[in-house]
Amino acid sequence: MRGFLSAPDELGDENLDLPFVCFGDIVSGTNNFSEDNMLGQGGFGKVYKGMMDDNNEVAIKRLGKGSRQGAEEFRNETVLIAKLQHKNLVRLLGFCIHGDEKLLIYEYLPNKSLDSFIFDAANKKVLDWAIRFKIIKGISRGLLYLHQDSRLTIIHRDLKSSNILLDTDMIPKISDFGMARIFGGNQQEANTNRVVGTYGYMSPEYAMDGAFSVKSDIYSFGVILLEIISGLKITLTRFTCFPNLLAYVSTVSFLKFSRYNKTLLLFYQNFTGSGVELMARW
């Protein structure tokens, strides 16, 4: 059973029709939230695969009773995704509030999340460089829409590889807008005392001072970019001498750049007799 709920729209319109789904239909479609239908879980709760009465497969996000995502974040995510429409953003199909239960119904994406490919020894073989480049371009298009092409600037604040979902054609879709914030007018930056997100993907100014902006999302995108290219997690447990992937990449890049500079300096010394002038230019 489906209907529509009219609610104030944080994106500017006075009212927004939000589709809702009967809780009983969700219980039936997930076989009473069977563990066999669970797609994953996080700090917010669990995600289940379900079947609606029109025989369409869906993904159902069920917030846990003690979830970090409260009523405000739930409504924030519902309104944002219902209003924003882009091929690289996950599509909201409906929602449900039933007593203490809060649920969101999304399009079902069979390839799950990006991290299930790039960090899996078998699945990563599917990702040739053409597919990786397509995923990178898709994420960047989704971010461009959020930051520039939508009516108001949207800061995601929790962009990470597990929040990038992949459809059957490996087209990426940005998901999980519970922590997103809207910038209006000429606003460029905001501060918060409540820092949310995932450490490692957070920009330093956001993690330490609570300052977030478009640049915060771009920093997170840069981390995802490194993960896609390297196949390594930001936490980087493989190399114990480096605290994270950023430290590893920075060190390796510095060493390679230093070796390149030394080689170039020797080359000039062989032909000019001195590399002092070249060093002074650097």
Secondary structure, 3 states (H helix, E strand, C coil): CEEEEEECCCCCCCCEEEEEECHHHHHHHCCCCCHHHEEEEECCEEEEEEECCCCCEEEEEEECCCCCCCHHHHHHHHHHHHHCCCCCECCEEEEEEECCEEEEEEECCCCCECHHHHCCCCHHHHCCHHHHHHHHHHHHHHHHHHHHHCCCEEECCCCCHHHEEECCCCCEEECCCCCCEEECCCCCEEECCCCCCCCCCCCHHHHHHCEEEHHHHHHHHHHHHHHHHHCCCCCCCCCCCCCCHHHHHHHHHHHHHHHHHHHHHHHHHHHHCCCHHHHHHC
